[in-house]
Amino acid sequence: MSTWTCQVGRSFSFRRGCRGGWAGVCLLMALLAAPGLLPAAGESDLAIARAALSDRLYGVAERHLVRVLATRRDDPQACVEPLLWLCQALAGQGRPVDLLNLLEANPAVAAAGREAGGIEFWTVRALLDLGRVQEALARARTLAFDPMDPVYAVGLLRLAARAEMASGDYAAARVSFAQVDARTTNLVEQTENLLEWAQAELAAGEWSACETLLQRQAAAATTNSNLRAVALGRLLRAQLLRRDGRAAEAETLFLQIVERPETAAEIRAEAWLELAEMEAATRRVERLLAAEPLIQEAGLAGHGWRLAMRLGRMRIALPDQLGEGVAWLKRGIRVHPGAPESALAQFEIAEAWLAAGSNRQAVAEYRNYLESYGDGGRLAPALRGQAVALLRLQAYPEATALFLRAAQASTQTVWQAECLLRAADASHADQRYDQAADLYARVAGLTIAPGLAAPAAFMAGDALERMGRTREAEAAFAALADAGPDGIAEDARLRLALLHERGGAAAEAIRAYSRVIEATTNSIRLGTALLGRGRTHYRNYQFESAIPDLARVQEAAPALADEAAYLWMLALYGAGRDEDAAALGRAFTEHHGQSPLLADVALWLAQYSYNRKAFDEAQQRLTDFVGRWPGHDQADAALVWAGRAAMQRGEFSETITLLARLPRDYPDSPRLAEARFLQADALCELARFEEAILVFDEIINRYPESESVTTAWLRKGDSLLALGSSTTNRYDEALKAYDVVAMRPDATPDLLLQVAFKKGRCLEKLNRVEAAIDQYYGQVVLHYDRARRSGITFGAQAQNWYARAVMRAAALEETRGQPEAAIGILLRLAHSGLAGAAEAEALVQQIKGRQPVLWPETGEDQQ
């Protein structure tokens, strides 16, 4: 059968293989056509073939089945079973061509066995093995599965699903896998199908659906926990958990995988690699070392090779692990030297040596890359990397030549300019100032790289000075002093002043130094430089360095003071000086009332108040912001946050009124669903459940793609549950709402437990006592216990639903005169070690002592 590999974020490839050929088929056809040439088949041939197939001795099975078919060739119906077995033997040997030719050579037998589905199964299987995906798919889609033998029908559906996956039709594949799931009763087959179905959901980008299927697989696999498909399912689910940021859950599941010695080595190795990526450097090394023997055990064939390459890449990125990582990558390169991954690995080896400062090794590995893969897409970076290493080794002529080759090999103009600049640096370091000056001048004249032009012009002046061409150097620095960017211009003025000084022109030197002093202390240029430097510090999170520069701009350049004050405020906040930042923000209006940044400052102050839980002030600032700047791109968000602030203050009516402005003033806002949900929340707080239900329905129907839909269904059910005391049919409606929540793809394990408990409450309120007990016990208590044993991790709130379900089920049993049943349920909680265990134990003792039992209050059912 096919082999499927899984990695998060990648498609899953059907590995095809074909062995044998026309010679084997001709032999089979000859034997079938001339049975007289064979010894008579004994009665044991079928039994031997059956046993050989069970033991995967496909060649043995083939020989005996050929004998059987030869003796029965005049009875097509009697040949059906051995023909199907022979198809299995050929498929097991990877001979799909022989299989198809066998069926074509026996049309009468094929026709006799076609109705049961076996002939079609092996035909589609062979086509798929040969990579003839569309033919396989077309054939599978013309079949009627219901009259077939169920085993073959399910098998054909799985083949169709795989063909759809291979053709990229994920939607169709998902439907086919679902049909397999509905038809199969075989737990092993169900487990494998759930994995492939989950992979189809993943390929279609349906992460939640994928995780739900993997949870089903884990729950269904309790008696088949050692199956490869189960292990792959655990691995994929752990990778999904990690992708979703649920690191603790992912780590727990990865550790469960690696701690199972019966799990395949490559699966355990991949789990160790995932764990290593999640860990800090020291622990990461330990986990990588744990993966190594497993990768060695798996071998470098198939997926093991990719794991080895991944291990190597991870090790070269760690301190003191470069040599070991390179060794692994080298092993992988030797296995598949022509693979694109090998070319990339060779390049990464060279890059790693360069980053580590091992320049000689870097030069050698870049040379290996260029000799083996020089016609690839990394020619220019490899030439540049080798040139950098040679430059560090002071091999300046070689470095210069390679930088020039890299510039020529690249099609990116900025890259070319950078390589020319580095070539000039190498020539300058080699004291070949004439060549350096020419190269610097070339870069300075390139309009394609303005960011490099001024540094290159500066270094050209330096090279001219070093050659003694002083007048030309002075002209270069003077040009930069007049027109260069601030930093380069100031450096140029200093160099120009120094040249005048060295030349004995004292007056010119004083004037040049004076220009620097003036630019540094008393001009708009000083303000611009201070603002630019402060802004750069701020954007690089160097807040303490930014603050003094930004604080000086007001005095140096008042025209720039508003931008400087805004950045100064943010820098103070970034440095942890919150009160100083807030004070500066409050002063901004007074000093810069006409600034275009005033709205941003006002919004920041509102957010600052909200974060400090000053909700009165935050609400006022947010509503003022919306009123003053209604066209601001954050005005709708500010209005929603104003509603949140009112909610935090307990002003629920005010929340509703505020948020009612959003659809009126901002009908295209992406926050409409969020606002409506907050309004419904406020209505619930006011016990206006009928109105809240209408709003929840609006969210569900008008905003079906909103993240709030699942929660809206839940809160709708809660509202109906609250209304049931006056209108009992509301409990039935609440049950339906909770059923919808349970079917939602984004329903978490905790949420499913919550709705299961609340369904029990509805049933209890409807006086359906036995149904309520079954719901509490089976769908909450037992489900929680089973899920925990299967590795599912719940949040803290789930324990509350578990404990409450135990208490309610026990209370109902005790009330209906079943104290032993109540004790049995309570003991689950008492022995669980969870919150409420002590209370459960006390209740058990009361029941045993035949004391009156005071059951805990159920409390509010809403969450």
ABEGO torsion letter per residue (X at the ends): XBBBBBBBGBBBBBBBBBBEEAAAAAAAAAAAABAAABBBBBAAAAAAAAAAAAAGBAAAAAAAAAAAAAAAAABAAAAAAAAAAAAAAAAAAGBAAAAAAAAAABAAAAAAAAAAGAAAAAAAAAAAAAGBAAAAAAAAAABBAAABBAAAAAAAAAAAAAAAAAAGBAAAAAAAAAAAAAABABAAAAAAAAAAAAAAAAAAGBAAAAAAAAAAAAAAAAAAAABAAAAAAAAAAAAAAAAAGBAAAAAAAAAAAAABAABBAAAAAAAAAAAAAABBAAAAAAAAAAAAAAAAAAEABEAAAAAAAAAAAAAAABBGAAAAAAAAAAAAAAABAABAAAAAAAAAAAAAAAAAGBAAAAAAAAAAAAAAAAABAAAAAAAAAAAAAAAAAGBAAAAAAAAAAAAAABABAAAAAAAAAAAAAAAAAAGBAAAAAAAAAAAAABAABAAAAAAAAAAAAAAAAAAGBAAAAAAAAAAAAAABBAAAAAAAAAAAAAAAAAAGBAAAAAAAAAAAAAAAABBAAAAAAAAAAAAAAAAAGBAAAAAAAAAAAAAABAAAAAAAAAAAAAAAAAAGBAAAAAAAAAAAAAABAABAAAAAAAAAAAAAAAAAGBAAAAAAAAAAAAAABAABAAAAAAAAAAAAAAAAAGBAAAAAAAAAAAAAABAABAAAAAAAAAAAAAAAAAGBAAAAAAAAAAAAAABAABAAAAAAAAAAAAAAAAAAAABAAAAAAAAAAAAAAAABAABBAAAAAAAAAAAAAAAAAAGBAAAAAAAAAAAAAAAAAAAAAAGBBBBAAAAAAAAAAAAAAAAAAAAAGBAAAAAAAAAAAAAAGBBGAAAAAAAAAAAAAGBBBBBBBAEBABX
